[in-house]
Amino acid sequence: MLEKIISAVEKFNEIGMSIFWHNVNFFSETNVPAILLLGFIGCMYFMFRLRLNCITHFVHGFRLLLGSGGHGSTSKPEEKQSISSFRALFTSIAGAAGLGNIAGIAIGVSIGGPGVVFWILVASIICMPLRFAEVYLGHKYRRLENGEHQGGPYWYMKYGLEKLGLGRFGSFLAMSYGIILIVSAYGGPSSFQTNQAVKVFAESFNLPEYGRYIASAVLSGFVFFITIGGIRRVGHYCSSAVMFFMSIYLILCIAVLGYYHDRVWDCVKVVMLFAFNYSSFYGGVIAVFIMAFQRLQLANETGFGTAASIHSNSTQENSVKEALIAMICPVIDAVFVCFVTGVIIVISGSAAKQGLEGIMVVQDALKSVHPLLGYFLTFSIPLVAINVMIAWSYYGVKNLEFILKTKKFSVVYLASFALAGFVGGIIDNLKIFVDFCNVLSFALLLPNVIAVLLLRKEVLSAWNEYSLNIRYKNDKN
């Protein structure tokens, strides 16, 4: 039975890669996946049209997060299922900052070389404006139903495009997006997470075959328990868990850098050499940037619309402010998870070792300092996996409710999501999950980026009005 499932998924991956990952020849030397090019175009369009100063507006968004506008607490009884902007941001990070970040960056460096580490930082800045646009639209078109805000891509696709006279097309995009997200949640956010978590546990403690079954069942069962509690339980758990993990993980990465302090300068030179002089400028640099952009966009989910879903539940009433807060995510994710992961696997030499893949490369880098550091990753990986699974199960169930117009099947979907995680934990095949994740996760870009670009005038108008108000207040002071 398991072999039939694997065979079916492999066939699906093969068909999906041929459709969604059709290559476009670029500079005669590099092939760019068309779906990735669409995401890049969306990012660059809003970067130039919004004229965002990524450093200044990052600071402004951070101030909103720390101030009353960021926490946005409310005592309104009709918003009993809403969460603060702070919890919305960290729940969004929890959904993105999973094992795909850690394992994915390791995979990216292994394939694209150390130069990927530098371009990850550049890509994070490029991703910020598109994140702003999609969260603004998701927050603007949200509706309050039964004490819970309903919003996200499916709402601005349907109701936003309806205002432009594109009602049927908007409904088609919304339905397509919802179906793709519901199915894609079974892949990277569920199966891949348990696969990597159980794999590390099994290899660290030499678990027998039945041990993998038990670990998968416990992990999936806990996720099911959290998700049936609604957005408040999801937000409270994810925001707390992700802050704990990122703090400890950053400390351990600093410990690795301290241990290899004599290699830091050599590491910088290697990263910059591979970033700008990889075979040839056009073919090499573009190839490495594509790899970095692909890994980072998958890591922070910019363009996927998931951030718009979670931020639509915020108690913040100003959509532009909520979007500015959400815009922080790509940089936090890139610097505190992706970048430091890339640096430690390069500086320790783990990226060049044969026989290691995915999360095992990062664990080897930590173990090279002290075996106990590797055990931290062993015990924290389930925490990270649970964060992603919880956030994405919420995304999936909200899309299901939108499509079916009822909550009757929500528990059934959450149970099937947990079951997919269980199956992923007992399959020892990394490539099948990476391909499945690449196919469906990036397929979300197609309907979402198209909708956001069609609604671009609303985003630009709102941003210009907000900018004028800020300038007026500054001039007045």
Order of alpha helices (4+ residues) and beta strands (2+ residues): alpha-beta-beta-alpha-alpha-alpha-alpha-alpha-alpha-beta-beta-alpha-alpha-alpha-alpha-alpha-alpha-alpha-alpha-alpha-alpha-alpha-alpha-alpha-alpha-alpha-alpha
